[in-house]
């Protein structure tokens, strides 16, 4: 898989709520940074997903930009009552996700 494929698969699996498959893509020391949480291991990140599973939702890719080890994905997140723009920067090394940075306007969740 290319880095682009890995990053897009990560987004797809997250949107499907498939935590087990997400875990396979992650390096054990993955760093996750988002508006509400920061984690420094796959174990802690997956544990948070299990405690509050992502709902299945539809999404539309707006843009994908990549360089050697990073893929930036911008997409529309469609839930029952809202649509949000989300940006994720996914860093990859040795076919594993090593860092995820998620950016969105958290006010849209209130």
C-alpha positions as a Markdown table, in Angstrom:
| # | Residue | x | y | z |
|---|---|---|---|---|
| 1 | Unk | 0.0 | 0.0 | 0.0 |
| 2 | Unk | 1.1 | 3.5 | -0.7 |
| 3 | Unk | 1.1 | 6.1 | 2.1 |
| 4 | Unk | -1.9 | 7.7 | 0.4 |
| 5 | Unk | -3.7 | 4.3 | 0.5 |
| 6 | Unk | -2.9 | 3.9 | 4.2 |
| 7 | Unk | -4.1 | 7.3 | 5.1 |
| 8 | Unk | -7.3 | 7.0 | 3.1 |
| 9 | Unk | -7.9 | 3.6 | 4.5 |
| 10 | Unk | -7.5 | 5.0 | 8.0 |
| 11 | Unk | -10.2 | 7.6 | 7.3 |
| 12 | Unk | -12.5 | 5.0 | 5.7 |
| 13 | Unk | -12.2 | 2.6 | 8.7 |
| 14 | Unk | -12.7 | 5.4 | 11.2 |
| 15 | Unk | -15.9 | 6.5 | 9.3 |
| 16 | Unk | -17.1 | 2.9 | 9.4 |
| 17 | Unk | -16.4 | 2.7 | 13.1 |
| 18 | Unk | -14.0 | -0.3 | 12.5 |
| 19 | Unk | -11.7 | 0.0 | 15.5 |
| 20 | Unk | -10.1 | -3.4 | 15.2 |
| 21 | Unk | -9.0 | -2.7 | 11.6 |
| 22 | Unk | -7.8 | 0.8 | 12.6 |
| 23 | Unk | -5.6 | -0.8 | 15.2 |
| 24 | Unk | -3.8 | -2.8 | 12.6 |
| 25 | Unk | -2.7 | 0.4 | 10.7 |
| 26 | Unk | -1.2 | 2.0 | 13.8 |
| 27 | Unk | 2.4 | 2.0 | 15.0 |
| 28 | Unk | 2.5 | 1.0 | 18.7 |
| 29 | Unk | 3.9 | 4.5 | 19.5 |
| 30 | Unk | 1.5 | 6.5 | 17.3 |
| 31 | Unk | 0.9 | 10.1 | 18.4 |
| 32 | Unk | -2.6 | 11.3 | 18.1 |
| 33 | Unk | -3.4 | 15.1 | 18.5 |
| 34 | Unk | -6.9 | 16.4 | 18.3 |
| 35 | Unk | -9.1 | 19.2 | 19.6 |
| 36 | Unk | -10.0 | 17.2 | 22.7 |
| 37 | Unk | -7.3 | 14.6 | 23.3 |
| 38 | Unk | -3.7 | 13.7 | 22.8 |
| 39 | Unk | -2.4 | 10.2 | 23.0 |
| 40 | Unk | 1.1 | 8.8 | 22.7 |
| 41 | Unk | 0.4 | 5.1 | 22.0 |
| 42 | Unk | -1.9 | 3.0 | 19.9 |
| 43 | Unk | -3.1 | 1.3 | 23.1 |
| 44 | Unk | -4.3 | 4.6 | 24.6 |
| 45 | Unk | -5.8 | 5.8 | 21.4 |
| 46 | Unk | -7.7 | 2.6 | 20.7 |
| 47 | Unk | -8.8 | 2.4 | 24.3 |
| 48 | Unk | -10.4 | 5.9 | 23.9 |
| 49 | Unk | -12.1 | 4.8 | 20.7 |
| 50 | Unk | -13.5 | 1.7 | 22.4 |
| 51 | Unk | -14.8 | 3.8 | 25.3 |
| 52 | Unk | -16.5 | 6.2 | 22.9 |
| 53 | Unk | -16.8 | 4.4 | 19.6 |
| 54 | Unk | -16.9 | 6.5 | 16.5 |
| 55 | Unk | -20.4 | 6.5 | 14.9 |
| 56 | Unk | -20.7 | 5.3 | 11.4 |
| 57 | Unk | -21.0 | 8.3 | 9.1 |
| 58 | Unk | -20.7 | 9.3 | 5.5 |
| 59 | Unk | -17.9 | 11.5 | 4.3 |
| 60 | Unk | -16.8 | 13.2 | 1.1 |
| 61 | Unk | -13.1 | 13.8 | 0.3 |
| 62 | Unk | -12.5 | 17.4 | -0.6 |
| 63 | Unk | -8.7 | 17.2 | -1.1 |
| 64 | Unk | -5.7 | 14.9 | -0.6 |
| 65 | Unk | -2.2 | 16.4 | -0.6 |
| 66 | Unk | 0.9 | 14.3 | 0.1 |
| 67 | Unk | 4.6 | 14.4 | 0.3 |
| 68 | Unk | 7.1 | 11.7 | 1.1 |
| 69 | Unk | 5.8 | 10.6 | 4.6 |
| 70 | Unk | 2.7 | 12.7 | 5.1 |
| 71 | Unk | -0.8 | 12.8 | 3.7 |
| 72 | Unk | -3.2 | 15.6 | 4.4 |
| 73 | Unk | -6.8 | 14.8 | 3.9 |
| 74 | Unk | -9.6 | 17.3 | 4.0 |
| 75 | Unk | -13.2 | 15.9 | 4.0 |
| 76 | Unk | -16.8 | 16.7 | 4.8 |
| 77 | Unk | -18.1 | 14.7 | 7.8 |
| 78 | Unk | -21.8 | 14.1 | 7.5 |
| 79 | Unk | -23.8 | 13.1 | 10.5 |
| 80 | Unk | -27.6 | 13.1 | 11.1 |
| 81 | Unk | -27.8 | 16.7 | 12.2 |
| 82 | Unk | -24.7 | 18.4 | 10.8 |
| 83 | Unk | -21.9 | 18.5 | 8.3 |
| 84 | Unk | -18.4 | 19.5 | 9.4 |
| 85 | Unk | -15.1 | 20.2 | 7.6 |
| 86 | Unk | -12.3 | 18.1 | 9.0 |
| 87 | Unk | -8.6 | 18.1 | 8.2 |
| 88 | Unk | -6.3 | 15.2 | 9.1 |
| 89 | Unk | -2.5 | 15.1 | 8.7 |
| 90 | Unk | -1.4 | 11.4 | 8.8 |
| 91 | Unk | 2.3 | 10.7 | 9.0 |
| 92 | Unk | 3.4 | 7.2 | 8.0 |
| 93 | Unk | 6.6 | 5.2 | 8.4 |
| 94 | Unk | 7.3 | 1.6 | 7.6 |
| 95 | Unk | 3.7 | 1.1 | 6.4 |
| 96 | Unk | 2.3 | 2.2 | 9.8 |
| 97 | Unk | 0.5 | 5.4 | 10.9 |
| 98 | Unk | 2.9 | 7.1 | 13.3 |
| 99 | Unk | 1.1 | 10.4 | 13.8 |
| 100 | Unk | -2.4 | 11.7 | 13.4 |
| 101 | Unk | -3.3 | 15.4 | 13.7 |
| 102 | Unk | -7.0 | 16.2 | 13.5 |
| 103 | Unk | -8.3 | 19.7 | 13.0 |
| 104 | Unk | -11.9 | 20.9 | 13.1 |
| 105 | Unk | -14.0 | 23.6 | 14.7 |
| 106 | Unk | -15.0 | 22.0 | 18.0 |
| 107 | Unk | -17.7 | 24.6 | 18.4 |
| 108 | Unk | -19.7 | 22.7 | 15.8 |
| 109 | Unk | -20.2 | 19.9 | 18.2 |
| 110 | Unk | -21.9 | 22.0 | 20.9 |
